[in-house]
């Protein structure tokens, strides 16, 4: 008798698929293959998908790779690589370092401000974290900064890259939530800037209370650059990235181009900066294109695996089971929201943000509608929450980036413990968005309305 599949209860599916996910990750297997493998196993043994799961998989993958919006992911990653190799961050960091030199913690403030600007130019975290780690950690160590504060400021502020637009996370969220890219980009601006401000305030407070954590730049070093030279450095290093930001976000909010077209414009402008800063070489261009291809491939392979996992999980009733479980707790609107965010926080310790979104958003959106949350607000709040997935152990990406490029003397404990206050501030930022929802909803009403007119 031919095998025709097994009928499985939704509760069994939910528990076993997530247990299988954790086991696969702890055994060291790549996330994309764990997700895709579990989808294949459960799709084959289930009575519902046994005969047609290959067709389901092909349709899901074809729908993913033929999505026009995701072309922008490729261009934003290319733009990030051009900006990373242009040397702009180095000049900007040196400029702001001198600008805030007389202030305790000035170098850490420079890190936060440059990372915020890089976030608005790249849409990713990895390039920003590695660049700032290479540039800032040796300087901070030389100036006797606390290594915990140094590592935390770099890892925490670099995570802004997936929140402040243009962000590839927001592009993915647009497809999953149904909100437009323009709405999400506008909605994420104020939360991102609020977090950057909170990082600065925390750093200044720590260095005021404990001067040894971030001493001011020595006077003899500050005198190396005159006021006239500092102004010139600001013009050279600050104006071009601001123009790039306008070239991308300005045309989107102005209604002149779609996000995909704007991403192509941004990549072209970033190439121009790469040439203008004197860093262009054919070998360098080849390396940028190769690195872009590798990163894009990684992102899309994870998205494919997560998409297949979600299709089987939801199709077998796992999503409805989790939805009923969360709503059945009976904690009310905000209690339910807290549970959803805690789930994201836990998943962020082990999973890539791409997989978290692909798995949770199909479950969360019906819950969000059932309890009356504004979908735009909730979607941006998810992006705020998922920043900490880059900083929370054991698998936070920024922790590994920093460890890989940290100079001698910087320990794993410095990196792990240094990031704790910063991902705690991320949660405070989420609380601020709950207490003041206009932080998310106000700009989309203004900018999207203007674009429509």
N, C-alpha and C positions, 0 to 999 in steps of 0.2 A: 504493500500500500504506500503510495507516494506521500511524502511529508507535505502537509497543507498549512502548517503554522499553528501557533499556540495563542489562545485567547488570554490576554493579560489584563488585570485590573489596573485602573489609572494610578492607584496608590502604589502598587508594585512597580509600575513603570517609573514613576517619579523617584522612588527611593533607589531602585537598582541602577538607573541611568546616572544619577548624581554620585552614587557610591562608586560606580565604574569610572566616572570622570576623575574623582579624587585618587582612586587607586592607580589609574593610568598616569596621572601627573606625578605622583610620588615615586612611581617606578622609573621616571625620567623620560617618558616618551613625549614627542612633540605634541603640543596642544591640538593643532589642526588634525593630526592623525588619530588622536584619542577621540575627538569629537566625531570625525567622520567614521572611525571604526565602530564606535558605539551605535551610531545611526545605522550602519550596515548590519551589525549583529541583530539589533532589535527589529529592524525593518524586515530582515530575512525570517526571523523566528516568529514574528507576529502573524496571526491569521489574517489581519487586515491588509498588510503590505507584502505578504510573502511572494505573491505572484507579480506585483507591479512596482516594487520599490526601485528597480533600476530606472524605470521611466520617470518616476517621481524625482529621483536624484538628478537625472539629466535635465528635467524641466527647471528644477531649482537652480542648478548651476548655470544653465543658459540664461535664466532670468537675471541672475546676478551679474554675469559678465557682459550682458548686453544692455545694462542700465546706463543710460547716457549721463546721469548725474555723477556716477562714480568716475567718469573721466577726469573730473576735477580733483579727485584724490591723487591721480598720477601727476597732474601739473603742480599741485601744492607741494608734494614731496620733492619734485624736481626743483621748485622754487626754493624750498628749504635747503637743498644741497648746494644750489648756487650761492645762497646767502652765507652758508656755513663756510664755503671755500673762498668767498670774496675778501675775507679779512676785515669786514665791516665791524664785526663784534669786538675784535681786538682794539681797533681805534676808538670805538665808542666806550668800551670799558675803561680804557686809559683816560679818556676825556672826563668821564663822570667820576672816576677815581680821584682825579685832581680837583674836580669841582666840589666834591664832598670831603676832600682831604682833611679840613680842619675839624670835622665832626667825628665824634667817637662812633665806631661802626660804619664809617663812611665807605669802606671798601665793600662791606656786605650790602649796604644800600645801593652801591653801584651795580653789584651782581643782580639784585632784585629788579632794578630799573632796566638794565640791559636785557635781562631775561624776559621782562614784560614786553619790551620792544621787539625782541626776537619772536615772541609768541605771536605778535601781530604781523610778522613778516613770513612766518614759516608754517604754522599750523601743526607742528609736531613738538615732542618733548626731547627726543633722543639727541638731535643735533644741538639743541640749546644746552642740555645738561653736559654733554661731552665738551662742547666749546667752552662753556663757562668754567667747567672743572679744570681744563687744561690752562686757561688763562688766569683764573682767580685763585685756585688753591695754593699754588706756589707763592703768589704775592701775599696772600693772607698768612701763610705759614712764616714767611720772611718777616712780616710785621707783627708776629706774636699773637695772632688771633686765636681764639678758642676754635679748635678743629671741629668740635660739635656744632657750634654756631655756623662755622664756615660751610660744612657739609650740608647742614640743614637749609641754609639760605639758598644754596645752589640747587639741591634736589627739589625743595618746595617751590621755588619760583619757576623752575624749569617746567613743572607740571602745568603751569598756566598755558603752555602751548596747545593743550587739547581743549581749552576753554575759550580763550580769547580768539576771536575770528581773525583770519580764516583758519578754521579748525577742521581737520578731517573727521574728528569725532562728531561734530555737528552735522557734517554732510551725511554720515551714516545714520545719525538720529533723525534727520529729515525724512529719509526713506522709511524708517521704522515707525515714526510717529504720525506722518502725514502733514506736519508743519512745514512751511516753506523754508528754504535755506536762508533767505533774507530775514525772515522773522527770527530764526534761531541765532543768526549772526548778530542781529541787533539786540536780542534779549540777553546774550552772553557778555556784552561789552561792560556794563556796569558791575555785574558780579565779579568779573575778572579784575577790573580796576580796584574794586573794593578789597578783594583779597590781596592784591599787590600793596595797597595802602596798609592793610592789617599786618602784612609781613614787615613793612618798614617800621610801623609803630612798635611792634614787638622787638625788632632788632635794636631800635634806638633806646627802648626802655631797658633791655638787657645790658646794653653797653653803658647806659647812664648809671644803672644800679651796680653793675660789676665792670668797672673800667678795663680790667685786664682781659675781658672777653673780646674787645674790639677797640684797641687804642687808635687815636687819631694819627693820621699820616705825619711823620716827622717834618718839622718846619723846613729843614734843609732840603728835603725831597720836594716839598710843595713849591719852594722857591725856584726849582728847576724850570718851571713853566710860568711865563708872565701872563698877565690878564689878556693881553692882545693875542698871545699864542693860544690861550684857552678858548677865546671866542672863535678864532680861526678853526681850531680843532672841532668845536661844536658844529660849525657850519659844514665842515667837510664830512663829519661822521654822523651827524644827526639828520640833516636835511634829506639826503638820498633815501634812507629807509622810510622816513615820513612820506616822501613822494610815492614810494612803492606801496605803502599802506593805502594811500589815497587811490592809487591806480587800481587796486583790487577792491577795496570796500566802497570807495566812492562811486565807482561805476555800478556796483550792485545796488546800493541804496539810492542812487540817482536814477535807477531804472534804465540805465544805458546798456546793460549787458546781463546775461544770465550768470550764475556762479561759475558754470563751466567755462564760459567765454572769459570771465574775469580771471579765472585761474590761469588760463593760457596767456592773458595779458600780463599777469604777475610774473609768470615764468620768463617771458620775454624781457621784462624790465629787470628782473633779477640777473639775467644773462648780461644785460647792459651794465649793471653794477659790477658784476664779476670782471668784465673787461675794463671798466672805468677805474677800478681800484688796482689795476695792473697785475692781476693774478691769473689772467687767462693763459692757458697753454692747451695744445691739442691733447696731450697726455692727461692733463687735469680734466678736460671736458669729457674724455672717454671714461675716466674714473667716476665722474659725477653721474653720467648716464648709466654706467654699470651699477653703481650704488643705488640709484633710483630704481632700476629694474629689480634688484634684489629686495629692496624694501617693499615695493609694490607687490611683488610676488608673495612675500611673506604675509602682507596684509590680506590679500585676496584668498590665499590658501586657508588662512584662519577663518575668514568670512565664509568660505565655502563649507568648511567642516562644521562651523557653528550653524550655518543655514540648514544643512542636512540634519544635524542633531535636533534643531528646533522643529523642523518639519515632522520628524518621527515622534518626538516628545509630545508635541501638540496634537498630532493626529491620533495618538494612542490615549489621549485624555489626560496626560500628565499636567498640561497647563491648566485645565479646568480643576484638577485636583488641588494644585497649589493655590489657585485663585480662591477656591472655596475654603481652603485651610486658612489663608490670610484673612479673608472677610469673616470667617467663622470665629476668629479669636474674640471679636466683639470689643475692640479697643477704641472704636470711634474713628473719626476722620484722621486726626493727627496721630493717633496711636497706630493706625494701619500704615500711615506714611512712614512712621519711625521704623516699623517692622520691615517695610520694603527697603529702606535705606540701610538697615542693619544687614539685610541679606546681601545687598550690593557691597557693603564694607567687607563682609566675610568672603564673598567671591573674589573681591579685589586682592585678597592675600594670595590667591592661587592662580587666577585666570587673567588673561589679557582683556583689556577693556572691550575689544571687538567682540569676543565671545560672550562677555557679560551682557552687552547690549542685545546681541542676537538672541540670547536665551531668555533674558528677563523682560524685554520690552513687549513682546507679544502677550505675556502674562499680565504685565503691569498696566497696559493701556485700558483693557476692560475694567480693571479695578479702579483705575483713575477716573474713568467715566462714571462708574457706579457710585463712587463716594463724592463726586462733584468737584474734582480739581480741574482747573484750567489746563488744557493739554500743553500749551506753549510753556506755561510756568513750570509744569511738572517735568517736561523734557529738559529744559535748561537746568533745573534743580538736579536732575540725574547727572548731567555733565559736571556740575559743581561737585557732586558726591564722588564721582569716579576719578577725580584727580588723585585722591589718596591711594588708588590702586598702583600708582607709580612710586609711592613712598613707603608703603606698609610691607613689612617682612612677612613671609620669607622670600617672596618672588617679585617685589617691587622693582620695576625696570631701572629706575633712577639709582637705586642702591647698587645694582650691578655696574651701571655705567660709571659711577663714581669710584667704585672699588677698582675698576679696570684701569683708570687713568690717574688715580691718587698718587701723590709723591710719597716717598718713603717716610714712615712715621705716622701716617694717617691709618688708623685701625678700623676694622669692621665695626667695632663698638662706637667709634666716633661717628661713623656714617649712620648706623641704625638709630642710636640715641639722639643724634643731632636732628634727625627728621621728625621725631615724635612731636615736638611743639608745632611744627609746620603743618603736619597733617591734622593735628588737633585744631589749628586755626582754620583749616579747610572746613571742618565740621561747624565751627563758629560762623564761617561764611554761609554755610547752608542754613543755619539757624537765622542769620540775618535775612536771607531770602524768604524764609517762612514768615518772619515778623514784618518784613517790608516787601511784599510781593511786587511792588512797583519797581524795585531794582531790576526785575526781569521784564515786566510787562509795559513799562512806560516807553522806552525807546522804540520797540517795534511799532507801537501805535503812531509815534511821531515820524520815524524814518520810512516805514512801509507806506504810510499815508502820503508822505511827500513824493515817494517814488511813483505811487499810483497816479498822483496828480500831474 
